[in-house]
Amino acid sequence: MNIEFEKKTFETPSYDLVTGEIANDYRKDTRINIDIYVSRYVQLTDGFGADVAISSNILRNISNDAYNDYSVKNYSFSIGISL
């Protein structure tokens, strides 16, 4: 598991997406990123096994600029075979 937290202030203004006017003199973002990875090796027979893994990534960028305010979620499942 990995958790990252970051705050940024940009020199550029934030804009209102509807009117196009400046909403704030400085764009401010708070970014949170969480990665989770779980893996398990399973011995199936003598000399033959499988590695099963699941992972997830959640990214949230909170911004006073609507264009840069977003969330992303990824999920994956994998199987590796060893001979």
DACORNOR-V229469 format. One line per field, one symbol per residue. burial: # if it has 16 or more other C-alpha atoms within 10 Angstrom, else .. Layout:
BEGIN
burial->???
END
This chain:
BEGIN
burial->............###.......#..####.###................#......#.#######..................
END
